Amino acid sequence: MSTIGVAASCSCLRPGVWLLKPGVQKMSCLGLHTAARCAAKDCYEVLVLGGGTGGITMSARMKRKVGAGNVAVVEPSKTHYYQPLWTLVGAGAKQLATSARPTESVMPQGVDWIKSRVTGLDPDENCVWLENDKKISYKYLIIALGISLHYEKIKGLPEGFHHPKIGSNYSVHTVEKTWRALQDFKEGNAIFTFPNTPVKCAGAPQKIMYLSEAYWRKTGKRSKANIMFNTSLGVIFGVKKYADALLEIIKERNIAVNYRRNLVEVRADKQEAVFENLDKPGVTEVHQYEMLHVTPPMGPPDVLINSPVSDEIGWVDVDTETLQHKKYPNVFGIGDCTNLPTSKTAAAIAAQSGVLDKTISMVMKNQLPTKKYDGYTSCPLVTGYNKVILAEFDYKAQPLETFPIDQSKERVTMYHMKADMMPLLYWNALLKD
Ligand SMILES: Cc1cc2nc3c(=O)[nH]c(=O)nc-3n(C[C@H](O)[C@H](O)[C@H](O)COP(=O)(O)OP(=O)(O)OC[C@H]3O[C@@H](n4cnc5c(N)ncnc54)[C@H](O)[C@@H]3O)c2cc1C
């Protein structure tokens, strides 16, 4: 606990950042530089799109800034999930229910929850469109729409999930299937995949592999399992310090890594997985599996593709240091839906939220934003039921560690931070107003 206290007192943003709160800044609508006051409920001082990690965090901060009744979040889901726990749910170490809370309960008091889906953005007119053709206007817009999962881009999915032996920690609908497949394992190949797209939490595809390996060791089945990590990437992890540590573990635990292999088809009835070789176009490999863990292709939410606020791919096009939109000064982006060139994690959002809070304060005062985001992100690499390597790094893929110890070593303390302390900080500090 004391180390966390030290971290929180730093100006830099680390796991302890989840405890940091912005100072309350009283500011009425009339104090803002933009023209008319928003009175009706179809116009808000600050409109937040998406009520996931980034959206709820920013709505709490914005309510402090502009007051109750002046902030709204557009979010269709009734349930809010703390997704980082799904790694442990898939391995049977936590119940799915512990990752879920009603959206209503995480919506900060005084923030309006608009239970709908955004269908279009018109930043030239300062408004967005919702499902029922309802228009909502704003003075300031924060986009936090997350990343979309595309299981359907793999032939045979998602219908293949109706068969046993296959799971995926990335979706609430399939995460418990991972645990079932893990327990059902008898003998053969256990294959873990990493797609050929950006993903959220790039460590998660291999965390479940280490947990599975540990589970089979514990249950006496390890010698029956041929464990394979088939990844589209050419490296095991993007930061050398942690990659070196992971490669040691992979060697020691006798895991096979096949680089530049992309899952393109699942024949779930035959328990076959088909991979393309990204270095040999047209060449595919078929592997029989006894267990398959799928990390799906991912991409920007549909509503952002070809939107005026997006780059050519569909990510919200923001300044890498201030998170302000490159073209529309009253529009901001946070989290997985942005083109910030860092690893997409909740930890990154914790760091981004502090910077974005300051950026918006300055913009509201007609001043230039000064606080800069360094790309901080963190990935607790779970390597067993009581072991974690805590990777923390910046835009340059340089370690940016919180603790004065070698974080590339597997540690029990870091496991408890990931499994027990982080969820508490998430619900009780990061999301709170
Ligand atoms: C298996 C797994 C393990 C992970 N492990 C870690 C970890 O150990 N550490 C870590 O820091 N991070 C981890 N993450 C990543 C982390 O959960 C995400 O990076 C983070 O939640 C992203 O927050 P976000 O606000 O950008 O998106 P989300 O939290 O996904 O929220 C996006 C919201 O937008 C809403 N939305 C989408 N489209 C629309 C629309 N058209 N209109 C209105 N609303 C819409 C969605 O309903 C959703 O609520 C993990 C994720 C997974 C899946």
The ligand as a Tripos MOL2 file, in Angstrom:
@<TRIPOS>MOLECULE
LIG
   53    58     1     0     0
SMALL
NO_CHARGES

@<TRIPOS>ATOM
      1 C1         -9.5370   -9.8520  -22.0220 C.3       1 LIG1
      2 C2         -9.1180   -8.4340  -21.7370 C.ar      1 LIG1
      3 C3         -8.0900   -8.1930  -20.8590 C.ar      1 LIG1
      4 C4         -7.6860   -6.8950  -20.5990 C.ar      1 LIG1
      5 N1         -6.6920   -6.6880  -19.6840 N.ar      1 LIG1
      6 C5         -6.3480   -5.4200  -19.3550 C.ar      1 LIG1
      7 C6         -5.3960   -5.1930  -18.2980 C.ar      1 LIG1
      8 O1         -4.8870   -6.1100  -17.6790 O.2       1 LIG1
      9 N2         -5.0770   -3.9050  -18.0140 N.ar      1 LIG1
     10 C7         -5.6630   -2.8550  -18.6720 C.ar      1 LIG1
     11 O2         -5.3500   -1.7090  -18.3360 O.2       1 LIG1
     12 N3         -6.5450   -3.0430  -19.6760 N.ar      1 LIG1
     13 C8         -6.9170   -4.2970  -20.0230 C.ar      1 LIG1
     14 N4         -7.8600   -4.5030  -20.9990 N.ar      1 LIG1
     15 C9         -8.2720   -3.3910  -21.8890 C.3       1 LIG1
     16 C10        -9.3070   -2.4500  -21.3110 C.3       1 LIG1
     17 O3        -10.4000   -3.1530  -20.7890 O.3       1 LIG1
     18 C11        -9.7500   -1.4880  -22.4090 C.3       1 LIG1
     19 O4         -8.6170   -0.9130  -23.0220 O.3       1 LIG1
     20 C12       -10.6260   -0.3770  -21.8780 C.3       1 LIG1
     21 O5        -11.7560   -0.8960  -21.2280 O.3       1 LIG1
     22 C13       -11.0590    0.5290  -23.0240 C.3       1 LIG1
     23 O6        -11.9090    1.5420  -22.5670 O.3       1 LIG1
     24 P1        -12.7240    2.4170  -23.6220 P.3       1 LIG1
     25 O7        -13.5080    3.3920  -22.8420 O.co2     1 LIG1
     26 O8        -11.8170    2.9050  -24.6870 O.co2     1 LIG1
     27 O9        -13.6880    1.3510  -24.3110 O.3       1 LIG1
     28 P2        -14.7940    0.4720  -23.5960 P.3       1 LIG1
     29 O10       -14.5760    0.3870  -22.1390 O.co2     1 LIG1
     30 O11       -14.8410   -0.7940  -24.3670 O.co2     1 LIG1
     31 O12       -16.1120    1.3270  -23.8060 O.3       1 LIG1
     32 C14       -16.6420    1.6660  -25.0500 C.3       1 LIG1
     33 C15       -18.1240    1.9180  -24.8340 C.3       1 LIG1
     34 O13       -18.6840    2.5170  -26.0030 O.3       1 LIG1
     35 C16       -19.9750    1.9880  -26.1740 C.3       1 LIG1
     36 N5        -20.3520    2.1490  -27.5710 N.ar      1 LIG1
     37 C17       -19.8610    1.4940  -28.6600 C.ar      1 LIG1
     38 N6        -20.4690    1.9450  -29.7810 N.ar      1 LIG1
     39 C18       -21.3540    2.8870  -29.3850 C.ar      1 LIG1
     40 C19       -22.2630    3.7360  -30.0790 C.ar      1 LIG1
     41 N7        -22.4000    3.6820  -31.4000 N.pl3     1 LIG1
     42 N8        -22.9890    4.6190  -29.3560 N.ar      1 LIG1
     43 C20       -22.8580    4.7120  -28.0130 C.ar      1 LIG1
     44 N9        -22.0140    3.9370  -27.3060 N.ar      1 LIG1
     45 C21       -21.2750    3.0320  -27.9840 C.ar      1 LIG1
     46 C22       -19.8570    0.5320  -25.7470 C.3       1 LIG1
     47 O14       -21.1170   -0.0100  -25.3870 O.3       1 LIG1
     48 C23       -18.8950    0.6330  -24.5730 C.3       1 LIG1
     49 O15       -19.5760    0.7300  -23.3350 O.3       1 LIG1
     50 C24        -8.3230   -5.8020  -21.2620 C.ar      1 LIG1
     51 C25        -9.3760   -6.0460  -22.1370 C.ar      1 LIG1
     52 C26        -9.8000   -7.3500  -22.3650 C.ar      1 LIG1
     53 C27       -10.9620   -7.5990  -23.2930 C.3       1 LIG1
@<TRIPOS>BOND
     1     1     2 1
     2     2     3 ar
     3     2    52 ar
     4     3     4 ar
     5     4     5 ar
     6     4    50 ar
     7     5     6 ar
     8     6     7 ar
     9     6    13 1
    10     7     8 2
    11     7     9 ar
    12     9    10 ar
    13    10    11 2
    14    10    12 ar
    15    12    13 ar
    16    13    14 ar
    17    14    15 1
    18    14    50 ar
    19    15    16 1
    20    16    17 1
    21    16    18 1
    22    18    19 1
    23    18    20 1
    24    20    21 1
    25    20    22 1
    26    22    23 1
    27    23    24 1
    28    24    25 2
    29    24    26 1
    30    24    27 1
    31    27    28 1
    32    28    29 2
    33    28    30 1
    34    28    31 1
    35    31    32 1
    36    32    33 1
    37    33    34 1
    38    33    48 1
    39    34    35 1
    40    35    36 1
    41    35    46 1
    42    36    37 ar
    43    36    45 ar
    44    37    38 ar
    45    38    39 ar
    46    39    40 ar
    47    39    45 ar
    48    40    41 1
    49    40    42 ar
    50    42    43 ar
    51    43    44 ar
    52    44    45 ar
    53    46    47 1
    54    46    48 1
    55    48    49 1
    56    50    51 ar
    57    51    52 ar
    58    52    53 1
@<TRIPOS>SUBSTRUCTURE
     1 LIG1         1 GROUP 0 **** ****
